[in-house]
Amino acid sequence: MCLHLSMAASLLGIIQTMDFTLHQTFPEDLKSDWNELLTESILNVPFLRFEYLKGWWQTRGGGEWPQDSQLVLVTAHQNDALVGVAPLFSAQYEGQPSLLFLGSIEISDFLSFIVRPQDLQSFLSGLLDFLCNFDQVPAWQVLDLHNNLSIAGLPDALEAEAIRRSWQYRCEQSYHAPVICLPDDWDGYLAGLDKKQRHEIRRKIRRLEEADPSTRWYIVSEGTTLAEESQAFLQLMAHDPQKEVFLSGSMHQTMLETIQSAFDAGYLQLAFLEINGKKAAAYLNFDFDDRLWVYNSGIDPEFYPYSAGWVLLAYLLQWSIENKRTAFDFLRGNEDYKYRFGATDRFVYRIRLTRP
């Protein structure tokens, strides 16, 4: 079901009429235009793909949000072309009726509106008018937007709208988001590390490759084995007590569906390191937009002495360089190993606009 309203968004005196539509379900006929617009958006990340957010909504993030949350999916068209998507939902959060990004908060590292940079301010102006004035939008007091990556430019644009409307604006840092910008070759990457870390990576790779056990690493490529490999990955994840708790309830099925969805769309990278025929370590990544996004991992403690997780990560870095990826993105979290592999920081913010 969808409901329409036209709003005139003004920017620097130029009136741009956008037709806003509230969707109360995910319309499949929007998928192609949505994903195409994403490629030109202020932030192009796998967590904003149509199929990812649709799957997230079906399980409410693996049970993170109650089933009675309401979808507030708003699209903007101009001259019949899709120019903006506001993937939102309504929920009671921290005691206030709020609108939040679909994907919030735990399992979708980066979120945003889907809109080209040149359309951002006019889209936000029209969107906020629509959310305030269209009576089919659920009642809300706070626009509470988590997981905003600092490079996307959204904080400044939202602050400008808040000032114009005399709304309360708050922006606070919530996560580190380290990333490695990749050079053209492996030797160049190693040369960019400090001497101790460069030696450590080489030593751990050499120690495993020269050890008695036979080893191999591979990326899952066959759909016929994906279900089995996915279960094996989740079993490796569950060796970590915190991840075992994370995978309880509907989250286990949500992860399986995320893996399948990424595979079907062509951007899954599920990689395993085997030692003596046994799965020792694995990484669930997204190979998307010429970057490798390191989403989750699992390691069998039996293979800690071989530094299986480190070695597989090094193999994946080398693979990324050889395959001309531009960045190795560690997503959220400031774990020490990310910086030891040469990552530099970005930050993720929570932005709140509160109506008077």
RAKA-V835522 format. One line per field, one symbol per residue. burial: I if it has 9 or more other C-alpha atoms within 8 Angstrom, else O. A space follows every 50 residues. Layout:
burial: ???
//
This chain:
burial: OOOOIOIIIIIOOOOIIIIIIIIIOOOOOOIOOIIOIIOIIIIIIOIIII OIIIIIIOIIIIIOOOOOIIIIIIIIIIOOOIIIIIIIIIIOOOOIIIII IIIIOOOIIIIIIIIIOOIIIIIIIIIOIIOOOOOOIOOIIIIIIIIIII OOOIIOIIIOIIIOOOIIIOIOOIIIIIIIOIIIOIOIIOOOIOOOIIOO IOOIIOIOOOOOOOIOIOOIOOOOOIIOIIIOIIIIIIIIOOIIOOIOOI IIOIOIIIIIIIIOOOIIIIIIIIIOOOIIIIIIIIIIOIIIIIIOIIII OOIIOOIIIIIIIIOOIIOIIIOOIIIIIIIIIIOOOIIOOIIOOIIIII IIIIOO
//
